[in-house]
C-alpha cells in the first residue's frame, strides 16, 4: 500500500447508500418517536407521583353542577330557576341565579328586551357565563353597560 492510499483510507468517510431525503425523513421520524416516548414517560411519572388530580368531590367550586340538568340528547342543559351561592377563587360566595330558561340573571334590572331595539345574545363557555363572578361582573353585564342597558 502506498502512502497516498493509506492517507486516503484514513480520511475517507464511508458513504451512505441511503438517499439524503430518506435519511432526513428517518431522522424526523426518529425525533418524533423520541419526543412521544419522552411525553409518555413524563405522563407516567406525573401519574405515579400523583401530581395531577382528576375530578375531586371536594372541588374548590362546589355546587356548579347544580346549574345544569342531565339531558339524554345533549348531555347537560342549563337548569331553570336556580339560585346558588357559589364561591370565587378567594372563597367569597356570590349569588348565581337563572331564569325560567336557564339563562343567568346578571342583575336585578335585567328584564325583557325593549321591543324597539334588537336583543343581543352572548354565547360562550364558563368564562363568558362568569360562573365564579358576582352578578354584574360578567362579560354580558359589562357589554350591557357599555351598550347602555340595551
Secondary structure as a PSIPRED ss2 file (coil, helix, strand):
# PSIPRED VFORMAT (PSIPRED V4.0)

   1 X C   1.000  0.000  0.000
   2 X C   1.000  0.000  0.000
   3 X H   0.000  1.000  0.000
   4 X H   0.000  1.000  0.000
   5 X H   0.000  1.000  0.000
   6 X H   0.000  1.000  0.000
   7 X H   0.000  1.000  0.000
   8 X H   0.000  1.000  0.000
   9 X H   0.000  1.000  0.000
  10 X H   0.000  1.000  0.000
  11 X H   0.000  1.000  0.000
  12 X C   1.000  0.000  0.000
  13 X C   1.000  0.000  0.000
  14 X C   1.000  0.000  0.000
  15 X C   1.000  0.000  0.000
  16 X C   1.000  0.000  0.000
  17 X C   1.000  0.000  0.000
  18 X C   1.000  0.000  0.000
  19 X C   1.000  0.000  0.000
  20 X H   0.000  1.000  0.000
  21 X H   0.000  1.000  0.000
  22 X H   0.000  1.000  0.000
  23 X H   0.000  1.000  0.000
  24 X H   0.000  1.000  0.000
  25 X H   0.000  1.000  0.000
  26 X H   0.000  1.000  0.000
  27 X H   0.000  1.000  0.000
  28 X H   0.000  1.000  0.000
  29 X H   0.000  1.000  0.000
  30 X H   0.000  1.000  0.000
  31 X H   0.000  1.000  0.000
  32 X H   0.000  1.000  0.000
  33 X H   0.000  1.000  0.000
  34 X H   0.000  1.000  0.000
  35 X H   0.000  1.000  0.000
  36 X H   0.000  1.000  0.000
  37 X H   0.000  1.000  0.000
  38 X H   0.000  1.000  0.000
  39 X H   0.000  1.000  0.000
  40 X H   0.000  1.000  0.000
  41 X H   0.000  1.000  0.000
  42 X H   0.000  1.000  0.000
  43 X H   0.000  1.000  0.000
  44 X H   0.000  1.000  0.000
  45 X H   0.000  1.000  0.000
  46 X H   0.000  1.000  0.000
  47 X H   0.000  1.000  0.000
  48 X H   0.000  1.000  0.000
  49 X C   1.000  0.000  0.000
  50 X C   1.000  0.000  0.000
  51 X C   1.000  0.000  0.000
  52 X C   1.000  0.000  0.000
  53 X C   1.000  0.000  0.000
  54 X C   1.000  0.000  0.000
  55 X C   1.000  0.000  0.000
  56 X C   1.000  0.000  0.000
  57 X C   1.000  0.000  0.000
  58 X C   1.000  0.000  0.000
  59 X C   1.000  0.000  0.000
  60 X C   1.000  0.000  0.000
  61 X C   1.000  0.000  0.000
  62 X C   1.000  0.000  0.000
  63 X C   1.000  0.000  0.000
  64 X H   0.000  1.000  0.000
  65 X H   0.000  1.000  0.000
  66 X H   0.000  1.000  0.000
  67 X H   0.000  1.000  0.000
  68 X E   0.000  0.000  1.000
  69 X E   0.000  0.000  1.000
  70 X E   0.000  0.000  1.000
  71 X E   0.000  0.000  1.000
  72 X C   1.000  0.000  0.000
  73 X C   1.000  0.000  0.000
  74 X C   1.000  0.000  0.000
  75 X E   0.000  0.000  1.000
  76 X E   0.000  0.000  1.000
  77 X E   0.000  0.000  1.000
  78 X E   0.000  0.000  1.000
  79 X C   1.000  0.000  0.000
  80 X C   1.000  0.000  0.000
  81 X C   1.000  0.000  0.000
  82 X C   1.000  0.000  0.000
  83 X E   0.000  0.000  1.000
  84 X E   0.000  0.000  1.000
  85 X E   0.000  0.000  1.000
  86 X E   0.000  0.000  1.000
  87 X E   0.000  0.000  1.000
  88 X C   1.000  0.000  0.000
  89 X C   1.000  0.000  0.000
  90 X C   1.000  0.000  0.000
  91 X C   1.000  0.000  0.000
  92 X C   1.000  0.000  0.000
  93 X E   0.000  0.000  1.000
  94 X E   0.000  0.000  1.000
  95 X E   0.000  0.000  1.000
  96 X E   0.000  0.000  1.000
  97 X E   0.000  0.000  1.000
  98 X E   0.000  0.000  1.000
  99 X C   1.000  0.000  0.000
 100 X C   1.000  0.000  0.000
 101 X C   1.000  0.000  0.000
 102 X C   1.000  0.000  0.000
 103 X C   1.000  0.000  0.000
 104 X E   0.000  0.000  1.000
 105 X E   0.000  0.000  1.000
 106 X C   1.000  0.000  0.000
 107 X C   1.000  0.000  0.000
 108 X C   1.000  0.000  0.000
 109 X C   1.000  0.000  0.000
 110 X C   1.000  0.000  0.000
 111 X C   1.000  0.000  0.000
 112 X C   1.000  0.000  0.000
 113 X C   1.000  0.000  0.000
 114 X C   1.000  0.000  0.000
 115 X C   1.000  0.000  0.000
 116 X C   1.000  0.000  0.000
 117 X C   1.000  0.000  0.000
 118 X C   1.000  0.000  0.000
 119 X C   1.000  0.000  0.000
 120 X C   1.000  0.000  0.000
 121 X C   1.000  0.000  0.000
 122 X C   1.000  0.000  0.000
 123 X C   1.000  0.000  0.000
 124 X C   1.000  0.000  0.000
 125 X C   1.000  0.000  0.000
 126 X H   0.000  1.000  0.000
 127 X H   0.000  1.000  0.000
 128 X H   0.000  1.000  0.000
 129 X H   0.000  1.000  0.000
 130 X C   1.000  0.000  0.000
 131 X C   1.000  0.000  0.000
 132 X C   1.000  0.000  0.000
 133 X C   1.000  0.000  0.000
 134 X C   1.000  0.000  0.000
 135 X C   1.000  0.000  0.000
 136 X C   1.000  0.000  0.000
 137 X C   1.000  0.000  0.000
 138 X C   1.000  0.000  0.000
 139 X H   0.000  1.000  0.000
 140 X H   0.000  1.000  0.000
 141 X H   0.000  1.000  0.000
 142 X H   0.000  1.000  0.000
 143 X H   0.000  1.000  0.000
 144 X H   0.000  1.000  0.000
 145 X H   0.000  1.000  0.000
 146 X H   0.000  1.000  0.000
 147 X C   1.000  0.000  0.000
 148 X C   1.000  0.000  0.000
 149 X C   1.000  0.000  0.000
 150 X C   1.000  0.000  0.000
